[in-house]
Amino acid sequence: MNRIVLDVSVSLDGFSAGPDVRAAEPMGDGGERLHSWMFDGGETDAAMRREVDERVGATIIGRRTFDLGVGPWGGTPWPGVPSFVVTHRLREDLLGDNGGTFAFVGLDEAVRRARQAAGDKDVLVQGADVARQLLGAGVLDELHLHVAPFLLGAGTPLFDGERAELVPEGTPVRGMATHLRYRVAA
């Protein structure tokens, strides 16, 4: 069975984006540094990136993340991978320039359809708000955190007031970022 996994880069002080998120700076001021490990890291980080890319079968995306990301992504976050945008503003499906489809649905339908579309691969979550909704609904299975070694000081907190018991999975991997995995306890 597939898992619903929040796989996210985060600053050491817990922000998944910098302050003043906007179209010109979709990751907020200084937030793009959170992804430096993906592009400028060594072999350890490259292996982590390949692992993420190989296991994604579908994504669940928050509406704001979609609005800010669709342009820079050039379509769905992973080419050809179906993406389910959690929103109250439903619309027809949108075919991305890279062959992936965006479906605009509510949370429950996003979970159901993403699990079905992912097959034996994982459903990756994008967006702090939708991650909090999934955690609150009890359907988030794992957290994979890529902790960047700097403090943003402000921005979008990954979790803000949520509570959960997390069980460490595997051994932390250290590269340009520290890569951590947790299972959400039932």
C-alpha positions, 0 to 999 in steps of 0.5 A: 500500500502506498503512503501519504508523505510530506517530503519538504525542505525546512529551515532549522527554525521550522519555516517551509518558505521565507517571509513575503511569499508572492508571485515574484518570489514563490518561496518568499524572501530567502526561501529558495535557499531551502532547496539548495541541497537539491541542486548544489549538494554532493552525492549524498544529497543527489541520492536523496533527490533521486529517491524522492523522484523515484517513489512519487506516484501522485501529489496532493497540492495546496491551492496557494502552492499550485497558484505560485508553483505552476509557472515555475514548474512548467506543469506538474511538479514531476512530469507526467505525475497526476496532481490533486489540488485541494481547493474549494474553487473547483474547476475542470482538470488542467493538463500541464505542459509536461504531461501531468494533469491537475485535478481540483478537488476537496481534501477527501477526494484528493486523498482517495484519487491520489492513492488510487493514481499512485499505485504502489508508489507514494503520494507526496504532499506539497504545501504547509496548509494542506499538510496540516489539513492531512495531519488533522484528518489522520491520513498523513503517514510520514514526514520526510524533512530536509533540514537546511542549516540556516535560520529564516527567522520568519515565513511560513511555519511548517506546523503551527499549533498541530500536535502529533507523535512521531516515530523516527524511521531509519538513520539521519542522512547528512549532506548539505541538508540533514535528511530525517524521516518520521512515521506519524504514530497512530 
